[in-house]
Amino acid sequence: MIKVSGSGNEPLEKVLKRFKKKCEKEGLIKDIKRSSYYEKPSERKRRKERKMIKRAQKAEAAVPYGR
């Protein structure tokens, strides 16, 4: 459970912004979006494979050439 406390004179907008950041950090928003509709197992597998490929490409790009 995510809790955010604000001081007495802190604007509500700042408290709300901090709450949203915490939710995003925890992965709560992604989880809600993912579970809001049914995803077939084949689609889930395809999504995970694309994610793995993207990570591998990112790691490959981070390696400097010439060494």
N, CA, C and O atoms as CSV, one atom per row, in Angstrom:
chain,resi,resn,atom,element,x,y,z
A,1,MET,N,N,0.839,-1.170,0.000
A,1,MET,CA,C,0.000,0.000,0.000
A,1,MET,C,C,0.891,1.242,0.000
A,1,MET,O,O,1.824,1.354,0.796
A,2,ILE,N,N,0.594,2.150,-0.886
A,2,ILE,CA,C,1.394,3.356,-1.027
A,2,ILE,C,C,0.772,4.460,-0.196
A,2,ILE,O,O,-0.421,4.747,-0.305
A,3,LYS,N,N,1.603,5.077,0.640
A,3,LYS,CA,C,1.132,6.172,1.474
A,3,LYS,C,C,1.993,7.394,1.220
A,3,LYS,O,O,3.215,7.298,1.103
A,4,VAL,N,N,1.345,8.536,1.138
A,4,VAL,CA,C,2.036,9.803,0.966
A,4,VAL,C,C,1.445,10.779,1.963
A,4,VAL,O,O,0.232,10.979,2.013
A,5,SER,N,N,2.309,11.379,2.748
A,5,SER,CA,C,1.814,12.365,3.704
A,5,SER,C,C,2.337,13.738,3.301
A,5,SER,O,O,3.473,13.880,2.850
A,6,GLY,N,N,1.512,14.709,3.467
A,6,GLY,CA,C,1.899,16.070,3.138
A,6,GLY,C,C,1.873,16.937,4.369
A,6,GLY,O,O,1.121,16.680,5.309
A,7,SER,N,N,2.698,17.968,4.362
A,7,SER,CA,C,2.678,18.889,5.493
A,7,SER,C,C,1.423,19.764,5.404
A,7,SER,O,O,0.742,19.774,4.379
A,8,GLY,N,N,1.132,20.468,6.439
A,8,GLY,CA,C,-0.096,21.241,6.522
A,8,GLY,C,C,-0.260,22.294,5.447
A,8,GLY,O,O,-1.373,22.522,4.973
A,9,ASN,N,N,0.832,22.947,5.049
A,9,ASN,CA,C,0.699,24.029,4.084
A,9,ASN,C,C,1.168,23.633,2.677
A,9,ASN,O,O,1.299,24.499,1.812
A,10,GLU,N,N,1.420,22.360,2.436
A,10,GLU,CA,C,1.866,21.892,1.118
A,10,GLU,C,C,0.662,21.772,0.180
A,10,GLU,O,O,-0.373,21.231,0.570
A,11,PRO,N,N,0.787,22.268,-1.042
A,11,PRO,CA,C,-0.339,22.185,-1.976
A,11,PRO,C,C,-0.676,20.739,-2.341
A,11,PRO,O,O,0.198,19.875,-2.405
A,12,LEU,N,N,-1.939,20.509,-2.574
A,12,LEU,CA,C,-2.417,19.167,-2.902
A,12,LEU,C,C,-1.791,18.657,-4.200
A,12,LEU,O,O,-1.552,17.458,-4.345
A,13,GLU,N,N,-1.525,19.563,-5.144
A,13,GLU,CA,C,-0.941,19.173,-6.427
A,13,GLU,C,C,0.428,18.514,-6.235
A,13,GLU,O,O,0.751,17.536,-6.910
A,14,LYS,N,N,1.234,19.057,-5.305
A,14,LYS,CA,C,2.563,18.491,-5.042
A,14,LYS,C,C,2.444,17.098,-4.429
A,14,LYS,O,O,3.183,16.184,-4.798
A,15,VAL,N,N,1.520,16.944,-3.503
A,15,VAL,CA,C,1.310,15.651,-2.854
A,15,VAL,C,C,0.846,14.625,-3.884
A,15,VAL,O,O,1.315,13.487,-3.891
A,16,LEU,N,N,-0.078,15.034,-4.754
A,16,LEU,CA,C,-0.589,14.148,-5.796
A,16,LEU,C,C,0.515,13.750,-6.766
A,16,LEU,O,O,0.585,12.594,-7.183
A,17,LYS,N,N,1.369,14.688,-7.126
A,17,LYS,CA,C,2.490,14.413,-8.030
A,17,LYS,C,C,3.440,13.386,-7.405
A,17,LYS,O,O,3.899,12.467,-8.084
A,18,ARG,N,N,3.735,13.545,-6.106
A,18,ARG,CA,C,4.603,12.603,-5.395
A,18,ARG,C,C,3.968,11.206,-5.348
A,18,ARG,O,O,4.659,10.196,-5.485
A,19,PHE,N,N,2.645,11.166,-5.154
A,19,PHE,CA,C,1.928,9.892,-5.132
A,19,PHE,C,C,2.019,9.197,-6.490
A,19,PHE,O,O,2.261,7.992,-6.558
A,20,LYS,N,N,1.825,9.952,-7.562
A,20,LYS,CA,C,1.897,9.376,-8.907
A,20,LYS,C,C,3.289,8.825,-9.197
A,20,LYS,O,O,3.428,7.764,-9.806
A,21,LYS,N,N,4.317,9.548,-8.759
A,21,LYS,CA,C,5.692,9.073,-8.966
A,21,LYS,C,C,5.938,7.758,-8.228
A,21,LYS,O,O,6.566,6.844,-8.763
A,22,LYS,N,N,5.438,7.673,-6.997
A,22,LYS,CA,C,5.607,6.440,-6.233
A,22,LYS,C,C,4.883,5.278,-6.899
A,22,LYS,O,O,5.404,4.164,-6.953
A,23,CYS,N,N,3.674,5.539,-7.409
A,23,CYS,CA,C,2.919,4.498,-8.103
A,23,CYS,C,C,3.677,4.024,-9.336
A,23,CYS,O,O,3.734,2.825,-9.612
A,24,GLU,N,N,4.252,4.951,-10.068
A,24,GLU,CA,C,5.003,4.605,-11.270
A,24,GLU,C,C,6.248,3.802,-10.918
A,24,GLU,O,O,6.583,2.840,-11.608
A,25,LYS,N,N,6.930,4.191,-9.853
A,25,LYS,CA,C,8.133,3.490,-9.410
A,25,LYS,C,C,7.824,2.047,-9.007
A,25,LYS,O,O,8.596,1.132,-9.295
A,26,GLU,N,N,6.707,1.861,-8.348
A,26,GLU,CA,C,6.302,0.535,-7.891
A,26,GLU,C,C,5.812,-0.350,-9.032
A,26,GLU,O,O,5.695,-1.565,-8.870
A,27,GLY,N,N,5.525,0.250,-10.183
A,27,GLY,CA,C,5.020,-0.523,-11.314
A,27,GLY,C,C,3.533,-0.784,-11.226
A,27,GLY,O,O,3.005,-1.655,-11.918
A,28,LEU,N,N,2.867,-0.042,-10.388
A,28,LEU,CA,C,1.437,-0.242,-10.164
A,28,LEU,C,C,0.624,0.095,-11.404
A,28,LEU,O,O,-0.319,-0.622,-11.741
A,29,ILE,N,N,0.975,1.173,-12.081
A,29,ILE,CA,C,0.221,1.607,-13.255
A,29,ILE,C,C,0.355,0.585,-14.381
A,29,ILE,O,O,-0.628,0.250,-15.042
A,30,LYS,N,N,1.576,0.093,-14.598
A,30,LYS,CA,C,1.798,-0.913,-15.639
A,30,LYS,C,C,0.998,-2.180,-15.353
A,30,LYS,O,O,0.404,-2.773,-16.254
A,31,ASP,N,N,0.992,-2.581,-14.089
A,31,ASP,CA,C,0.280,-3.793,-13.695
A,31,ASP,C,C,-1.216,-3.643,-13.916
A,31,ASP,O,O,-1.871,-4.571,-14.391
A,32,ILE,N,N,-1.756,-2.495,-13.580
A,32,ILE,CA,C,-3.194,-2.259,-13.760
A,32,ILE,C,C,-3.549,-2.283,-15.237
A,32,ILE,O,O,-4.545,-2.892,-15.628
A,33,LYS,N,N,-2.739,-1.625,-16.062
A,33,LYS,CA,C,-3.010,-1.602,-17.496
A,33,LYS,C,C,-2.912,-3.003,-18.084
A,33,LYS,O,O,-3.715,-3.376,-18.939
A,34,ARG,N,N,-1.934,-3.781,-17.632
A,34,ARG,CA,C,-1.743,-5.126,-18.163
A,34,ARG,C,C,-2.886,-6.052,-17.776
A,34,ARG,O,O,-3.280,-6.914,-18.562
A,35,SER,N,N,-3.419,-5.882,-16.577
A,35,SER,CA,C,-4.471,-6.779,-16.121
A,35,SER,C,C,-5.874,-6.262,-16.437
A,35,SER,O,O,-6.861,-6.900,-16.071
A,36,SER,N,N,-5.974,-5.128,-17.103
A,36,SER,CA,C,-7.291,-4.578,-17.385
A,36,SER,C,C,-7.996,-5.312,-18.525
A,36,SER,O,O,-9.209,-5.178,-18.687
A,37,TYR,N,N,-7.258,-6.077,-19.306
A,37,TYR,CA,C,-7.866,-6.862,-20.378
A,37,TYR,C,C,-7.150,-8.208,-20.458
A,37,TYR,O,O,-6.025,-8.358,-19.981
A,38,TYR,N,N,-7.813,-9.171,-21.061
A,38,TYR,CA,C,-7.247,-10.512,-21.159
A,38,TYR,C,C,-6.184,-10.539,-22.245
A,38,TYR,O,O,-6.385,-10.028,-23.346
A,39,GLU,N,N,-5.053,-11.143,-21.914
A,39,GLU,CA,C,-3.974,-11.294,-22.874
A,39,GLU,C,C,-3.752,-12.779,-23.105
A,39,GLU,O,O,-3.490,-13.540,-22.173
A,40,LYS,N,N,-3.861,-13.172,-24.359
A,40,LYS,CA,C,-3.678,-14.577,-24.677
A,40,LYS,C,C,-2.244,-14.990,-24.363
A,40,LYS,O,O,-1.332,-14.167,-24.449
A,41,PRO,N,N,-2.031,-16.261,-23.998
A,41,PRO,CA,C,-0.671,-16.721,-23.687
A,41,PRO,C,C,0.309,-16.503,-24.841
A,41,PRO,O,O,1.476,-16.189,-24.608
A,42,SER,N,N,-0.154,-16.667,-26.075
A,42,SER,CA,C,0.750,-16.457,-27.210
A,42,SER,C,C,1.155,-14.981,-27.316
A,42,SER,O,O,2.295,-14.674,-27.664
A,43,GLU,N,N,0.224,-14.072,-27.016
A,43,GLU,CA,C,0.540,-12.647,-27.037
A,43,GLU,C,C,1.513,-12.297,-25.918
A,43,GLU,O,O,2.420,-11.487,-26.107
A,44,ARG,N,N,1.323,-12.907,-24.761
A,44,ARG,CA,C,2.214,-12.679,-23.627
A,44,ARG,C,C,3.626,-13.134,-23.974
A,44,ARG,O,O,4.598,-12.442,-23.672
A,45,LYS,N,N,3.738,-14.304,-24.613
A,45,LYS,CA,C,5.035,-14.834,-25.012
A,45,LYS,C,C,5.707,-13.912,-26.030
A,45,LYS,O,O,6.903,-13.636,-25.935
A,46,ARG,N,N,4.931,-13.444,-26.998
A,46,ARG,CA,C,5.458,-12.549,-28.028
A,46,ARG,C,C,5.949,-11.234,-27.414
A,46,ARG,O,O,6.992,-10.710,-27.806
A,47,ARG,N,N,5.188,-10.706,-26.447
A,47,ARG,CA,C,5.578,-9.461,-25.782
A,47,ARG,C,C,6.882,-9.640,-25.012
A,47,ARG,O,O,7.753,-8.771,-25.052
A,48,LYS,N,N,7.019,-10.766,-24.309
A,48,LYS,CA,C,8.237,-11.035,-23.551
A,48,LYS,C,C,9.439,-11.200,-24.474
A,48,LYS,O,O,10.535,-10.741,-24.152
A,49,GLU,N,N,9.242,-11.854,-25.619
A,49,GLU,CA,C,10.334,-12.031,-26.576
A,49,GLU,C,C,10.786,-10.684,-27.130
A,49,GLU,O,O,11.985,-10.432,-27.256
A,50,ARG,N,N,9.825,-9.814,-27.461
A,50,ARG,CA,C,10.178,-8.480,-27.963
A,50,ARG,C,C,10.954,-7.699,-26.910
A,50,ARG,O,O,11.892,-6.971,-27.235
A,51,LYS,N,N,10.563,-7.851,-25.655
A,51,LYS,CA,C,11.234,-7.159,-24.567
A,51,LYS,C,C,12.672,-7.661,-24.417
A,51,LYS,O,O,13.588,-6.870,-24.191
A,52,MET,N,N,12.867,-8.968,-24.542
A,52,MET,CA,C,14.212,-9.544,-24.451
A,52,MET,C,C,15.101,-9.046,-25.586
A,52,MET,O,O,16.269,-8.722,-25.373
A,53,ILE,N,N,14.538,-8.987,-26.798
A,53,ILE,CA,C,15.298,-8.521,-27.955
A,53,ILE,C,C,15.694,-7.057,-27.756
A,53,ILE,O,O,16.824,-6.665,-28.048
A,54,LYS,N,N,14.759,-6.263,-27.262
A,54,LYS,CA,C,15.032,-4.849,-27.043
A,54,LYS,C,C,16.138,-4.667,-26.004
A,54,LYS,O,O,17.011,-3.815,-26.173
A,55,ARG,N,N,16.109,-5.454,-24.942
A,55,ARG,CA,C,17.151,-5.383,-23.912
A,55,ARG,C,C,18.506,-5.776,-24.480
A,55,ARG,O,O,19.516,-5.135,-24.188
A,56,ALA,N,N,18.529,-6.835,-25.297
A,56,ALA,CA,C,19.784,-7.291,-25.886
A,56,ALA,C,C,20.368,-6.230,-26.808
A,56,ALA,O,O,21.578,-6.002,-26.805
A,57,GLN,N,N,19.516,-5.580,-27.597
A,57,GLN,CA,C,19.981,-4.530,-28.495
A,57,GLN,C,C,20.515,-3.341,-27.703
A,57,GLN,O,O,21.511,-2.727,-28.088
A,58,LYS,N,N,19.863,-3.026,-26.618
A,58,LYS,CA,C,20.292,-1.904,-25.786
A,58,LYS,C,C,21.648,-2.229,-25.146
A,58,LYS,O,O,22.526,-1.368,-25.087
A,59,ALA,N,N,21.817,-3.453,-24.672
A,59,ALA,CA,C,23.077,-3.853,-24.061
A,59,ALA,C,C,24.182,-3.884,-25.102
A,59,ALA,O,O,25.323,-3.533,-24.804
A,60,GLU,N,N,23.860,-4.296,-26.306
A,60,GLU,CA,C,24.840,-4.357,-27.385
A,60,GLU,C,C,25.283,-2.957,-27.789
A,60,GLU,O,O,26.451,-2.745,-28.117
A,61,ALA,N,N,24.379,-2.022,-27.766
A,61,ALA,CA,C,24.703,-0.637,-28.131
A,61,ALA,C,C,25.568,0.023,-27.066
A,61,ALA,O,O,26.312,0.954,-27.374
A,62,ALA,N,N,25.489,-0.431,-25.834
A,62,ALA,CA,C,26.248,0.156,-24.743
A,62,ALA,C,C,27.711,-0.286,-24.755
A,62,ALA,O,O,28.558,0.374,-24.154
A,63,VAL,N,N,28.015,-1.387,-25.428
A,63,VAL,CA,C,29.383,-1.895,-25.486
A,63,VAL,C,C,30.161,-1.047,-26.481
A,63,VAL,O,O,29.757,-0.938,-27.639
A,64,PRO,N,N,31.286,-0.437,-26.053
A,64,PRO,CA,C,32.064,0.374,-26.995
A,64,PRO,C,C,32.792,-0.490,-28.022
A,64,PRO,O,O,33.269,-1.581,-27.709
A,65,TYR,N,N,32.868,0.009,-29.232
A,65,TYR,CA,C,33.537,-0.731,-30.302
A,65,TYR,C,C,35.033,-0.470,-30.247
A,65,TYR,O,O,35.474,0.547,-29.713
A,66,GLY,N,N,35.806,-1.386,-30.798
A,66,GLY,CA,C,37.245,-1.225,-30.871
A,66,GLY,C,C,37.980,-1.801,-29.680
A,66,GLY,O,O,39.197,-1.650,-29.583
A,67,ARG,N,N,37.297,-2.441,-28.794
A,67,ARG,CA,C,37.976,-3.049,-27.638
A,67,ARG,C,C,37.756,-4.518,-27.602
A,67,ARG,O,O,38.252,-5.194,-26.701
